[in-house]
Amino acid sequence: MNPIYSDELITATELNRQPGRVLDKALEHPLTITRNDQSFALLRRENVALLVKAAQRSRELVELLSTAFRLQLKQKIGAEHPYSWLAVFDLDELNEFIDEVTVAYRSVDLHEKAWDELDAIIHEWHESALAISNPELEAAFSQK
């Protein structure tokens, strides 16, 4: 993984004296601006948006995977739980789900479309769960 901040430190005085040069450097990589005993991050807004998205999505993924692990341990999940749809899968399927989601999550830092790929995996599993829990669809699949 790439470090969020470079080792380049810029003083607040330097920022005040040469704001254009400092901002040009910040276009290339994040900077740390120091003032007294304080440190501030200077990085592109797009990078901040990606970091915030990753933090939010990571929280959701922890809940999703936690639910799958709880189901593996035979814990009951209420129907009101946002990931209650995982309960239709057996242990092997839950293991496969956990593996797919984990592998996709690990690639998030490697390329920009990884969140979309992760969303697609979760969506496909969710759609499969809906099909399994629909008696008419399940009957149609089992007749083939």
N, C-alpha and C positions, 0 to 999 in steps of 0.2 A: 504494500500500500504506500501511496505517496504521503509524505508528511504534509500536514495542513499548513504549517508555517515554515518559512525558510529560517536559516540561522542568521539572516541579515537583520541587524538591529539598526533602527534609525532613531535618533533623538528627536524630541519634540522641537527643539531649537532648529535642527536641520530641516524638519518638515516646514517650519515657519519661514526659514530663509530660502528654501528651494522646493516649493510645493510641486512645481511642474516636473522636476527631475524625480522626486519621490513618487509621484503618481505614475510616471512612466515606468518606474521599477515595479510598482504594484500591478501594472498591466501584465508583466512577465511572470510574477510569482508573489504570493502573500508576503507581507512585511510585518515586523513587530516594531511598534513605535514605543519608545520608553520615555517616561517622565518621572523623575524622582524614583520612587519604588513601585511605580505602576507600569503595566504593559498593556498595549492596545493592539488589536489586530487590524490590519488594513488589507482587504482583499476585495476582489471584484464582487459585485452584487450577485451575479450569476452563480458564483461559487458558494456564496452564503445561501442562496435559494436551494442549491443542491444539497448542502449540508443539513438544512432544515428539513427538506423532504426525506433525506435518509434517516434522520432522527425520528421523524413521525412514522415513517413506514416500518422502521425497525421495531418500534413499540408494537405496532400491529402484528408483525411477524412473530414476535415473542409470544404474544397472546395466542396466535394461531397455532404455533408449534407446541406451546404449553397445553393447549386443548387436546391436540393429538396425543401428546405424551400421557395426559390424564386418562384419555380413553384407552390407551394401551394398558394402563394400570387398572382398568375396569371401574374407574370412577364414573359416577353418573354426571351427565351434563344436562342442565335444564333446557327445555325447548326454546326458552326465551334467549338463550346464549347465542351471540352472533355467529358462532362457529359450530352450532349444534348439528349442522349438516354432516359433520365429520363422523358422527355416531353410526352412520350406515355402513361404514367400512370395517372390514375385519382387521386382525392384527397385521397380516402380511401387507394388506393394502395401505394401512396407516404407516407402516415402515417405508413403503415405496413413496408415499406422499411426503413424508418427512425428508427422505433422501433427495427427492426432486426439488423440493423447496430450498433445502439447505445448499445444494449444489448451485442452484440459480442465484441464491442470495450471495454466495461467495464471489460470483462474477460481477456483482454490482459495481465494484470499483474499476473493473477492467474495461467496460464499455458502456456508453451512454444509454443504449436501449435495454440494458439488463432489467430495469424496473418493469418495462413493458413485457419482457419475457416472463418475469416472475408473476406479474399480474395474469398473464395468459395461462400459466400453469395452474394457478389457484382457481381461475375461472373454469378451466376444463374439469378440474376435480369437483368443483361446486356443481357444475352442470351434470356430471356423472352421478353425484349424490342425489340430485333432484330426480334424475331418471330412475335411479334405483328405488327411491322412496315413492315413486308413482306406480301403483299396482298395474295400471294398463300398459305403461311402457315396459315395466319389468316382464310382464307376461309376453309381450311382443318379442322382446329380446330372447327370452328363454324358449320360445317356439322355434327359433332358427337353429 
